[in-house]
Each structure stands twice: as C-alpha cells, then as structure tokens.
Amino acid sequence: MKIWHPFTQEKTASLPVKIVKGKGAYLFDSNEKKYIDMVSSWWVNILGHSNKEIAEAIYKQAKTLEHVMFAGFSHEPGERLCQKLYEYLPSSLEYFFFSDDGSTAVEVALKMAYQYFKNLGKNDRNMYINLEGGYHGDTMGAMGAAGNNSKYHSIFAEFFFKTFSIDFPNSEKDEIVSLEKLKKFLKNFGENVCAIIVEPLVQGAAGMRTYRSEFLDLITKEVRKYGILVIFDEVMTGFYRTGSMFAVDKCVEKPDIICLSKGITGGFLPIALTITTEKIYESFLSNSWEKSFKHGHSYTANPIGCAAACKAIEILERRKTQQNIKEICDSHNEFLKRLSNVSNKRSLGTIVAFDVETSQIAEKIKVSMFKKGIIIRPIGASVYLIPPYCISKTDLEYVYQEMVLH
Ligand SMILES: Cc1ncc(COP(=O)(O)O)c(C=O)c1O
C-alpha cells in the first residue's frame, strides 16, 4: 500500500512529514517537533488549527443532523450560513449555490455562466476570458478556463476551452497595453464569450502576484459592454486574506458571480459556494426541467461543514480577530522594509511576498526555515507568507527575523 500525494514528484520527494497534532498557528510532528504554519495549510486554516469552538460546533451539529441530500431538502446551518454571508457580499449577489471545494465552486460558476446564455437562447457564447497566469483549480473545467499558459496544467491543454488571456500587467504602462489587446479581441469575439474569470487583486498560485483594483475595474467595465458575465474567484482571497472580508470590497465594479471556499470553515471541512445575481438565477426558471441548473454533488451543503463555517465567521467577526488581522497587515509592511537582496516586494492584507533569484534559492530557504520550525512553500522563485490570523506577535517576529537573516 502506498499513499500518493498531491502536486508531488513521488520519485524525488522526501518522505512526507507525519503531523499528529495542530494547535493555533502550530503543527506538531510524530517526534513532537513544533512548526509554525506560515501557509495556513494551503491557505485554508485562516484561524489556525484545532480551534475548540469550531470543533464543538461540529460535534453539536454531527449529533443533530450530519447530512441530508440538498435537492428537495434544506437545513438550518445552510440557511444561516448564506444569510450571514449575504450581509457581507455586494447586495446584488443573493443566490447561493453550494458545492465542495474551490475547484467545484469554479466549475459551478463556469457552467452557470454558460447555461445562462443557453437558457436565453444565445448559443454562440462558448468562450471564456481569463487573466494570464491565473489558477482556478484542478478539475477539467477549472483548468480549462485558466487557459493554455498555465504552468501547472499545460499537459492537459488539448481538452481546454476556447479562451482569451488578458496579459498580466506588471505596471500601469502594461495595463494600457493589456487593455488595448483586450479591446481588440472583444471587437472581434466579444459576442462569443460567456464569462471572464479572475482572481481579484492577487493571483495566488502564480506566486502571489498582485495587481491594481483600478485595472480590474477597467476590464470589468470593458467586457460588460459585450454582455459578458464577470466571475470573481475569491477562493483564496476571501475571508480577510486581502485585509477586507472579500477582495471585491476594494473594487468599484462588482461581479455577476463569486466563488468562495478555502477559509470558509476555518480549515475544518471542505465546502464551497458560488453566489450570483437575480438576473442569472431567473434565467434558470421555467416550467421545464431543461432549464434547471444541471449540477449537484452528493455532499452539497453538508450541515456539519455549514455549522463549522457559521462558527468560523462568528470568530472572524470578533474584535480580537479583527485586531489581529490589522496587526498582521501592518507588520507585513514593516517587514518588507527590513528585507534586502530580494526583488518585487509586495504585500496585500495578510499576504506578504518577495522574489529571490531562482527557484533553487527559494527551495533552500524553505528547507532552512523548516529546520527552524517554520513551514513555508515557495512558488518558483516567489517566497510568501500567509499566516493564520491567530499567530502571536512573537512568532511572527521570529519568522520575519529568520527571513531577514537569509
Ligand atoms: C483562486 C483559487 N481558485 C480555486 C482553487 C481550487 O481550490 P481547491 O484546491 O479547494 O479545489 C484554488 C486553490 O488553490 C485557488 O487558489
């Protein structure tokens, strides 16, 4: 028997570290060595590990109702969660569709946008637009919508959708060029596109690449001229990663569809939501089954996951958590000033990143940090920190110091 791990070259990778316990910002291995989880375990454990209150909410829900199929049935934790999220989202986003993880939240969004036009009898819209370098998950549709230039998925390219990639702007000058290219494409093919999908303000898996909200507003406005739907993939950016509840809070133009997952349950259970507008929802209403949305997963809106998410949001709302988030944002900025011999220093909310010369150097930093009890996971030559919001000032300072010494 052998366990096959994700995104791992099994031939050359060292043995996986066996983790036996988590507590707050820490993980403990089978030798009782303690690590600070500076990537919030693939960005999901925003409140740290083994939070007692979330664990208790899960236990309580599990004793009451562990699961019920969501077609034809509903339940209190699911309804409570949507009601809560509705308070934070742009008011136009009011129709909530559950799924299981980030990739499926994206699949739902892509299918929703496509079927929306089909339902309206518009059959020519079979293309998607993306922002070059974006990552939206590993399922066929999510990979396909991200386009052919993906550094993760190009091996599957023959299955991908027809897409147009907006050039990623590294400067305001770049923005003008990107926008002009987009306009040119739209003139020819705008009426053939059903949706644009972007990670708003920061592309996580591209190495925490940040871009300006003004640019996102401009492209949103431009594609809207052609009736194209706008999807914000907030799977990574949601729940205060960028400093505000959602990245969309920093944008003037609001999307037609938003995807949420990762931090939603504080890292306890995989659930996801795709949320949309009345205009889109209404196009699926009909006396015939044909127009209904053709999507659903066995574990859709799992009540235990929903109970965990409600509790996670309650904790996020507390003054203490909000204060911690603010302190992390502020101290990240101070940390960047202390760093030398690195390039492209950037921070957005609770995310901080910089580039080193090569991916080999980044890997060396990772190994050295690991020895010091700090878990990081650079992407290529980009080194980044995404701590859980419960991290102490002392631990954060320890991590910064070790980084600066490098
Ligand atoms: C922006 C974004 N969308 C979608 C996904 C896919 O989420 P999951 O890994 O939960 O399927 C990720 C994962 O990293 C992501 O960063």
The ligand as an SDF file (V2000), in Angstrom:
LIG
                    3D

 16 16  0  0  0  0  0  0  0  0999 V2000
   -8.0180   31.0990   -6.6110 C   0  0  0  0  0  0  0  0  0  0  0  0
   -8.2390   29.6300   -6.4780 C   0  0  0  0  0  0  0  0  0  0  0  0
   -9.3150   29.0710   -7.0470 N   0  0  0  0  0  0  0  0  0  0  0  0
   -9.5710   27.7740   -6.9440 C   0  0  0  0  0  0  0  0  0  0  0  0
   -8.7320   26.9330   -6.2420 C   0  0  0  0  0  0  0  0  0  0  0  0
   -9.0300   25.4790   -6.1150 C   0  0  0  0  0  0  0  0  0  0  0  0
   -9.4500   25.1900   -4.8410 O   0  0  0  0  0  0  0  0  0  0  0  0
   -9.4110   23.6700   -4.2920 P   0  0  0  0  0  0  0  0  0  0  0  0
   -7.9770   23.3200   -4.1530 O   0  0  0  0  0  0  0  0  0  0  0  0
  -10.1330   23.7540   -2.9920 O   0  0  0  0  0  0  0  0  0  0  0  0
  -10.1330   22.8320   -5.2840 O   0  0  0  0  0  0  0  0  0  0  0  0
   -7.5880   27.4620   -5.6440 C   0  0  0  0  0  0  0  0  0  0  0  0
   -6.6490   26.6090   -4.9180 C   0  0  0  0  0  0  0  0  0  0  0  0
   -5.5750   26.9530   -4.5630 O   0  0  0  0  0  0  0  0  0  0  0  0
   -7.3400   28.8510   -5.7610 C   0  0  0  0  0  0  0  0  0  0  0  0
   -6.2650   29.4150   -5.2120 O   0  0  0  0  0  0  0  0  0  0  0  0
  1  2  1  0
  2  3  1  0
  2 15  2  0
  3  4  2  0
  4  5  1  0
  5  6  1  0
  5 12  2  0
  6  7  1  0
  7  8  1  0
  8  9  2  0
  8 10  1  0
  8 11  1  0
 12 13  1  0
 12 15  1  0
 13 14  2  0
 15 16  1  0
M  END
$$$$
